[in-house]
Amino acid sequence: MKRIIAQMLVWVILLGAGTAAAEGAGAHSWDYDLRLHLETEAFSRRERDHLQGYADLLEILELKGNLAWCGETRSMELKTDLIPVSNPASRIDFRIRGIPEMVEISSPLLGQEEICFNPPGLMYIARRGWETFRLPLQHLVLLYPGTTTFAFKCLTEAWNAEIDPLRAGGVIPRESIDRIAEEWRALLGANTELNLWINALTDPLDNGSELSAEIRELPEVLLNCTDENGLAIQAEEGSLRWLNGTGKVLYEERKSGKETLQALTLPKDTGYCTPSFRLYTAETETGLRTELEAEWARGSGETDDCLVRFRFRAEGLPTEYPAEAAFSGEISLEGFLLPNFHFLFSGKTSPEGKARVDVAQAGQPEAGTVFSCEGSIVPAQRQEPPAYTYEELIKRFNIFSLNDQSLHELVSVVDRPLAAGLINFLYELPVSSCQSIMDDLEDGGIIQLLLK
């Protein structure tokens, strides 16, 4: 299951990257019709029998729906039908719409009721899930980028309150850097959301207290990267650079022709784990080339202490879609903080919107494809872009705020439509799939909990 989750992570990261790139660029809408495949032959013989149940499950399901988002209104809408190909009438469909602060869910399974949840609270649920059931939900929660941006928002606001964006050049005095570091220390010690994010990730680890302390050293990293001269900002046509007093370039933006570069390169000799990243894109004759490297580590060697190191590389991505393209690349995650993986991927797209992606394990590519997705993704027309407000999304049942009474009320409202909608769907599931799911629920202690 850990490998399956890691494979799904590849898709979420790619989808998230595309969504982020489109923010502020108007409304976008896409119809999709997809089939997923899990190849058990790529796994060890010991794992095949168990994973075959999930492979059988994916083989009978089709995903069909629409995804729309608008960067200007910060709104998204996802309509999805989960369709058993053996009996399409037993499909399950649901709709998710919302903004980063609140999301609404509706489905025939809920009858006439609509429920909601606030995504910033996901990490709280993840921590409770670990403390109560030993479920590593925090890794799945990270797939929603808003969880992290919400947690670190206070640090960004502290920076912006002291320093206005300087795009035309200037100097940030050392006194401003000192005040920012002091505010960051206070936030890392007392801000509820930020500390919840840190603790949820580090508490389950054997050396969690050490890793937690490393993350909380960000103010010292900031101070050690600068000196009494503060930061100098150099802005020229097509480039922007931030330098410390020794002339070391700490941050750089550069655009030249069809190439762009963004890089944060803080000194690694500060004695602390230091964040860094590099994003490079270039349009070539074969398509778009993208390289992303991000890490939080002490030193630059592979054997040095590392909280997390993420790498993504792709060649031949289409510069516009739909289009004829053949692409390939790799994605990896290392470090103590998160589960590690390393995958190779390749795929094709067509002018008609047909698409296919195959994923293989980097350590044994000779074993062939582990996971694949194929189908169609085509642009769709919308009369109006999605645009929602917090007030219209919040419902009487917020699943993160349920107590004994409200939970009883919710169950009494949705029990009949939920049972009626699930019976036909579950009837179509292979026996092997049900067995694999039940085995994992038992291993995770969920069945024992429900039977208490």
Phi, psi and omega per residue, in radians:
M1 nan -0.612 3.121
K2 -1.063 -0.661 -3.138
R3 -1.227 -0.659 3.115
I4 -1.085 -0.778 3.114
I5 -1.055 -0.732 3.131
A6 -1.093 -0.670 3.130
Q7 -1.152 -0.717 3.096
M8 -1.128 -0.522 3.106
L9 -1.034 -0.660 3.121
V10 -0.974 -0.794 -3.101
W11 -1.170 -0.736 -3.116
V12 -1.132 -0.710 3.128
I13 -1.106 -0.775 -3.136
L14 -1.124 -0.745 3.118
L15 -1.155 -0.727 3.127
G16 -1.097 -0.669 3.128
A17 -1.121 -0.719 3.116
G18 -1.155 -0.684 3.127
T19 -1.144 -0.779 -3.118
A20 -1.091 -0.674 -3.117
A21 -1.130 -0.441 -3.073
A22 -1.608 -0.069 -3.124
E23 -1.069 2.389 3.124
G24 1.382 0.038 -3.089
A25 -1.887 0.469 3.118
G26 1.552 -2.909 -3.063
A27 -1.577 2.557 3.107
H28 -2.379 2.460 3.138
S29 -2.519 2.358 -3.091
W30 -2.406 2.295 2.961
D31 -1.588 2.422 3.141
Y32 -2.345 2.631 3.098
D33 -2.521 1.828 -2.923
L34 -2.240 2.614 2.987
R35 -2.183 2.405 3.137
L36 -1.940 2.573 -3.121
H37 -2.399 2.389 3.054
L38 -2.054 2.134 -3.087
E39 -1.702 1.812 -3.070
T40 -1.244 -0.355 -3.130
E41 -1.136 -0.326 3.138
A42 -1.413 -0.099 -3.133
F43 -1.799 2.944 3.116
S44 -1.159 2.756 -3.117
R45 -1.044 -0.587 -3.119
R46 -1.158 -0.523 -3.086
E47 -1.584 -0.306 -2.953
R48 -1.092 -0.790 -3.062
D49 -1.052 -0.754 -3.122
H50 -1.197 -0.776 -3.095
L51 -1.272 -0.336 3.134
Q52 -1.062 -0.558 3.102
G53 -1.086 -0.706 3.105
Y54 -1.268 -0.609 3.069
A55 -1.091 -0.749 3.109
D56 -1.114 -0.642 3.123
L57 -1.117 -0.815 -3.134
L58 -1.123 -0.573 -3.098
E59 -1.151 -0.468 -3.099
I60 -1.695 0.002 -3.067
L61 -1.907 2.543 3.030
E62 -2.217 2.377 3.095
L63 -1.833 2.170 -3.122
K64 -2.442 2.399 3.140
G65 2.989 -2.695 -3.100
N66 -2.489 2.441 3.044
L67 -2.124 2.215 3.126
A68 -2.349 2.515 3.057
W69 -2.639 2.782 3.125
C70 -2.455 2.046 -3.134
G71 -1.167 -0.539 -3.095
E72 -1.227 -0.622 3.130
T73 -1.714 -0.063 -3.133
R74 1.027 0.588 -3.043
S75 -2.080 2.600 3.068
M76 -2.419 2.776 3.086
E77 -2.556 2.274 3.139
L78 -2.212 2.107 3.029
K79 -1.966 2.185 -3.073
T80 -2.363 2.336 2.975
D81 -1.928 2.191 3.063
L82 -1.755 1.854 -2.892
I83 -2.005 2.052 2.956
P84 -1.244 2.099 -3.065
V85 -1.159 -0.360 3.112
S86 -1.289 -0.392 3.136
N87 -2.752 1.455 -3.080
P88 -0.989 -0.422 -3.124
A89 -1.163 -0.318 -3.122
S90 -1.618 0.313 -3.095
R91 -1.039 2.725 2.987
I92 -2.041 2.226 3.105
D93 -2.210 2.622 3.107
F94 -2.623 2.862 -3.110
R95 -2.322 2.277 3.074
I96 -2.105 2.236 3.090
R97 -2.472 2.640 3.129
G98 2.903 -2.961 3.097
I99 -2.216 2.976 -3.085
P100 -0.979 -0.485 -3.077
E101 -1.536 -0.348 -3.087
M102 -2.733 2.447 -3.120
V103 -2.287 2.431 3.103
E104 -1.959 2.466 3.130
I105 -2.171 2.301 3.050
S106 -2.358 2.624 -3.113
S107 -2.939 2.627 3.004
P108 -0.993 -0.430 3.092
L109 -1.123 -0.372 3.129
L110 -1.724 0.115 -3.114
G111 1.148 -2.310 3.127
Q112 -1.549 -0.005 -3.060
E113 -1.524 2.614 3.011
E114 -2.157 2.457 3.123
I115 -2.085 2.888 -3.122
C116 -2.489 2.907 2.995
F117 -2.711 2.675 3.112
N118 -1.746 1.940 -3.091
P119 -0.903 -0.622 3.101
P120 -1.023 -0.340 3.122
G121 -1.498 0.013 -3.103
L122 -1.064 -0.675 -3.094
M123 -1.196 -0.534 3.063
Y124 -1.121 -0.767 3.116
I125 -1.114 -0.679 3.131
A126 -1.092 -0.737 -3.136
R127 -1.159 -0.719 3.101
R128 -1.127 -0.620 3.109
G129 -1.100 -0.638 3.106
W130 -1.285 -0.789 -3.108
E131 -1.105 -0.608 -3.045
T132 -1.620 -0.774 -3.010
F133 -2.053 -0.046 -3.055
R134 1.033 0.657 3.071
L135 -1.684 2.188 -3.106
P136 -1.380 1.014 -3.100
L137 -1.212 -0.344 -3.087
Q138 -1.055 -0.514 3.141
H139 -1.223 -0.676 3.102
L140 -1.218 -0.650 -3.139
V141 -1.060 -0.606 -3.132
L142 -1.117 -0.333 3.112
L143 -1.145 -0.350 3.034
Y144 -1.626 1.853 -3.013
P145 -1.036 -0.502 -3.104
G146 -1.053 -0.453 3.112
T147 -1.078 -0.741 -3.137
T148 -1.322 -0.778 -3.138
T149 -1.097 -0.619 3.103
F150 -1.153 -0.732 -3.112
A151 -1.131 -0.721 -3.067
F152 -1.624 0.080 -3.129
K153 -1.043 -0.636 -3.108
C154 -1.096 -0.636 3.108
L155 -1.182 -0.682 3.107
T156 -1.128 -0.742 -3.137
E157 -1.132 -0.647 3.106
A158 -1.117 -0.681 3.090
W159 -1.129 -0.845 -3.080
N160 -1.178 -0.517 3.131
A161 -1.180 -0.487 -3.106
E162 -1.664 -0.577 -3.026
I163 -2.246 2.066 3.014
D164 -1.260 2.589 3.089
P165 -0.963 2.186 -3.116
L166 -1.918 1.659 -3.105
R167 -1.717 -0.260 -3.066
A168 -1.871 0.198 3.130
G169 1.772 2.813 -3.137
G170 2.568 -2.959 -3.126
V171 -2.295 2.346 3.016
I172 -1.722 1.950 -3.060
P173 -1.172 2.729 -3.130
R174 -1.053 -0.577 -3.134
E175 -1.057 -0.659 3.104
S176 -1.162 -0.727 3.112
I177 -1.069 -0.727 3.132
D178 -1.090 -0.737 -3.136
R179 -1.161 -0.673 3.097
I180 -1.107 -0.790 -3.140
A181 -1.063 -0.703 3.126
E182 -1.128 -0.718 3.110
E183 -1.168 -0.692 3.098
W184 -1.079 -0.709 3.099
R185 -1.020 -0.769 -3.129
A186 -1.121 -0.735 -3.125
L187 -1.189 -0.730 3.133
L188 -1.175 -0.323 3.100
G189 -1.649 -0.410 -2.977
A190 -2.299 -0.337 -3.091
N191 -1.189 2.151 -3.016
T192 -1.111 -0.878 -3.059
E193 -1.149 -0.730 -3.130
L194 -1.139 -0.768 -3.141
N195 -1.215 -0.554 3.068
L196 -1.111 -0.754 3.123
W197 -1.066 -0.822 -3.111
I198 -1.121 -0.822 -3.076
N199 -1.195 -0.643 -3.138
A200 -1.093 -0.588 -3.133
L201 -1.436 -0.605 -2.995
T202 -1.679 -0.497 -3.083
D203 -0.984 -0.697 -3.107
P204 -1.237 -0.186 -3.046
L205 -1.558 2.608 3.132
D206 -1.048 -0.665 3.122
N207 -1.855 0.628 -3.050
G208 -1.036 -0.687 -3.119
S209 -1.140 -0.641 3.117
E210 -1.177 -0.753 -3.139
L211 -1.180 -0.664 3.085
S212 -1.052 -0.753 3.121
A213 -1.118 -0.647 3.122
E214 -1.079 -0.764 -3.125
I215 -1.114 -0.635 -3.103
R216 -1.332 0.026 3.084
E217 -1.580 0.190 -3.141
L218 -0.946 -0.717 3.111
P219 -1.046 -0.673 3.128
E220 -1.202 -0.614 3.069
V221 -1.060 -0.794 3.133
L222 -1.040 -0.804 -3.106
L223 -1.154 -0.684 -3.095
N224 -1.310 -0.294 3.106
C225 -1.486 -0.224 -3.137
T226 -2.061 -3.135 3.086
D227 -2.516 -2.868 -3.065
E228 -1.143 -0.285 -3.140
N229 -1.498 -0.083 3.140
G230 1.277 -2.547 -3.135
L231 -2.132 2.330 3.063
A232 -1.780 2.389 -3.131
I233 -1.993 2.115 3.131
Q234 -1.932 2.089 3.141
A235 -2.063 2.152 3.072
E236 -2.281 3.003 -3.136
E237 -1.077 2.051 3.109
G238 1.459 0.087 -3.114
S239 -2.643 2.696 3.078
L240 -2.549 2.325 -3.125
R241 -2.385 2.456 3.035
W242 -1.963 2.175 -3.077
L243 -2.175 2.537 3.014
N244 -1.547 -3.064 -3.043
G245 -1.124 -0.378 3.141
T246 -1.560 0.006 -3.130
G247 1.560 0.063 3.113
K248 -1.260 2.212 3.113
V249 -1.368 2.000 -3.127
L250 -1.573 -0.632 -3.141
Y251 -2.481 2.487 -3.091
E252 -2.542 2.411 2.950
E253 -2.162 2.360 -3.115
R254 -2.594 2.371 3.049
K255 -2.317 2.170 -3.121
S256 -2.428 1.900 -3.120
G257 1.095 -2.086 -3.127
K258 -1.755 0.277 3.134
E259 -1.995 2.457 3.039
T260 -2.324 2.605 3.139
L261 -2.508 2.342 2.957
Q262 -2.277 2.291 -3.063
A263 -2.611 2.324 2.981
L264 -1.942 2.012 -3.054
T265 -2.269 1.369 3.125
L266 -1.359 2.645 3.119
P267 -1.028 2.431 -3.108
K268 -1.644 0.064 -3.069
D269 -1.798 0.441 -3.093
T270 -1.440 -0.220 -3.079
G271 1.565 -0.049 -3.127
Y272 -2.108 2.798 2.967
C273 -1.158 2.277 -2.990
T274 -2.127 2.279 3.089
P275 -1.339 2.610 3.059
S276 -2.750 2.760 3.037
F277 -2.733 2.810 3.082
R278 -2.574 2.165 3.095
L279 -2.150 2.073 -3.118
Y280 -2.186 2.303 3.066
T281 -2.329 2.565 3.123
A282 -2.662 2.381 3.042
E283 -1.533 2.132 -3.133
T284 -2.061 3.123 -3.139
E285 -1.141 -0.448 -3.113
T286 -1.701 0.006 3.141
G287 2.272 -2.852 -3.075
L288 -1.521 2.304 3.056
R289 -1.843 2.244 -3.102
T290 -2.292 2.335 3.070
E291 -2.323 2.186 3.113
L292 -2.260 2.191 3.058
E293 -2.273 2.242 3.117
A294 -2.462 2.388 -3.140
E295 -2.638 2.790 3.018
W296 -2.300 1.692 -2.946
A297 -2.615 2.860 3.033
R298 -1.821 2.081 -3.068
G299 1.483 3.103 -3.073
S300 -2.057 -0.087 -3.115
G301 -1.455 2.801 -3.119
E302 -1.131 -0.451 -3.074
T303 -1.632 -0.031 -3.130
D304 -1.292 2.851 3.108
D305 -1.023 2.345 -3.068
C306 -2.511 2.115 3.013
L307 -1.263 -0.907 -3.140
V308 -2.714 2.475 3.069
R309 -2.437 2.048 -3.095
F310 -2.025 2.356 3.106
R311 -2.338 2.402 3.071
F312 -2.442 2.293 3.126
R313 -2.437 2.364 3.122
A314 -2.530 2.479 3.091
E315 -2.178 2.413 3.019
G316 1.487 0.235 3.097
L317 -1.104 2.469 3.136
P318 -1.169 2.390 3.102
T319 -1.357 -0.323 3.003
E320 -2.520 2.804 -3.035
Y321 -2.512 2.438 0.063
P322 -1.361 2.657 -3.134
A323 -2.886 2.828 3.063
E324 -1.350 2.157 -3.113
A325 -2.767 2.622 3.013
A326 -2.303 2.146 -3.042
F327 -2.278 2.874 3.115
S328 -2.737 2.899 3.121
G329 2.993 -2.896 3.126
E330 -2.581 2.754 3.129
I331 -2.511 2.361 -3.090
S332 -2.538 2.733 3.092
L333 -2.460 2.233 -3.141
E334 -2.269 2.987 3.048
G335 2.003 3.038 -3.074
F336 -1.460 -0.383 -2.926
L337 -1.396 -0.549 -3.027
L338 -2.319 2.813 3.059
P339 -1.023 2.438 -3.105
N340 -1.621 2.551 3.037
F341 -2.765 2.859 3.096
H342 -2.664 1.958 -3.086
F343 -2.182 2.610 2.954
L344 -1.825 2.557 3.105
F345 -2.454 2.709 3.068
S346 -2.628 2.732 -3.115
G347 -2.927 3.040 3.124
K348 -2.452 2.607 3.006
T349 -2.304 2.763 -3.125
S350 -2.225 2.834 3.114
P351 -1.075 -0.377 3.130
E352 -1.460 -0.050 3.138
G353 1.684 0.045 3.078
K354 -1.240 2.499 -3.103
A355 -2.603 2.617 3.070
R356 -2.630 2.414 3.083
V357 -2.318 2.335 3.084
D358 -2.058 2.427 -3.115
V359 -2.125 2.331 3.113
A360 -2.272 2.726 3.093
Q361 -1.337 2.278 -3.070
A362 -1.142 -0.530 -3.093
G363 -1.264 -0.416 3.137
Q364 -2.543 1.175 -3.140
P365 -1.089 -0.380 3.125
E366 -1.146 -0.321 3.121
A367 -1.275 -0.228 3.079
G368 1.583 -2.954 -3.078
T369 -1.145 2.340 3.056
V370 -1.647 -0.760 -3.058
F371 -2.488 2.494 3.106
S372 -2.522 2.722 3.090
C373 -2.419 2.339 3.115
E374 -2.500 2.705 3.140
G375 2.724 -2.542 -3.123
S376 -2.338 2.497 3.048
I377 -2.367 1.945 -3.031
V378 -2.259 2.593 3.094
P379 -1.086 2.543 3.128
A380 -2.247 2.597 3.139
Q381 -1.562 2.422 3.034
R382 -2.185 2.442 3.100
Q383 -1.182 -0.676 3.124
E384 -2.405 2.562 3.097
P385 -1.237 2.680 3.055
P386 -1.092 2.348 -3.140
A387 -2.647 1.885 -3.067
Y388 -2.181 2.768 3.078
T389 -2.136 2.772 3.141
Y390 -1.013 -0.703 -3.055
E391 -1.143 -0.662 -3.110
E392 -1.423 -0.276 -3.112
L393 -1.579 -0.501 -3.078
I394 -1.267 2.319 -3.096
K395 -2.097 3.051 -3.084
R396 -1.268 -0.373 3.092
F397 -1.929 1.735 3.006
N398 -1.694 2.000 -2.971
I399 -1.160 -0.241 3.075
F400 -1.584 -0.085 -3.082
S401 -2.162 0.336 -3.107
L402 -1.284 2.414 2.955
N403 -1.968 -3.042 -3.085
D404 -1.023 -0.720 -3.098
Q405 -1.230 -0.854 -3.107
S406 -1.187 -0.576 3.070
L407 -1.123 -0.726 3.100
H408 -1.092 -0.713 3.127
E409 -1.120 -0.740 3.141
L410 -1.115 -0.796 -3.139
V411 -1.065 -0.711 -3.119
S412 -1.156 -0.441 -3.135
V413 -1.468 -0.679 -2.985
V414 -1.814 -0.088 -3.020
D415 -1.064 -0.749 -3.104
R416 -1.237 -0.900 3.105
P417 -1.107 -0.554 3.115
L418 -1.159 -0.818 3.132
A419 -1.123 -0.778 -3.121
A420 -1.097 -0.683 -3.115
G421 -1.311 -0.544 -3.084
L422 -1.438 -0.519 -3.043
I423 -1.019 -0.893 -3.118
N424 -1.132 -0.652 3.127
F425 -1.155 -0.840 -3.121
L426 -1.114 -0.522 3.129
Y427 -1.092 -0.480 -3.109
E428 -1.472 -0.180 -3.073
L429 -1.311 2.450 3.079
P430 -1.108 2.606 3.118
V431 -1.057 -0.675 -3.129
S432 -1.085 -0.618 3.134
S433 -1.174 -0.784 3.120
C434 -1.056 -0.690 -3.126
Q435 -1.163 -0.746 3.131
S436 -1.110 -0.729 3.128
I437 -1.127 -0.777 3.141
M438 -1.120 -0.664 3.110
D439 -1.079 -0.761 -3.132
D440 -1.219 -0.632 3.078
L441 -1.129 -0.646 3.112
E442 -1.231 -0.756 3.123
D443 -1.079 -0.580 3.137
G444 -1.469 -0.018 3.103
G445 1.398 0.135 -3.081
I446 -1.256 -0.757 -3.125
I447 -1.106 -0.756 3.136
Q448 -1.068 -0.654 3.136
L449 -1.145 -0.765 -3.100
L450 -1.178 -0.471 -3.105
L451 -1.489 -0.123 -3.132
K452 -1.243 nan nan
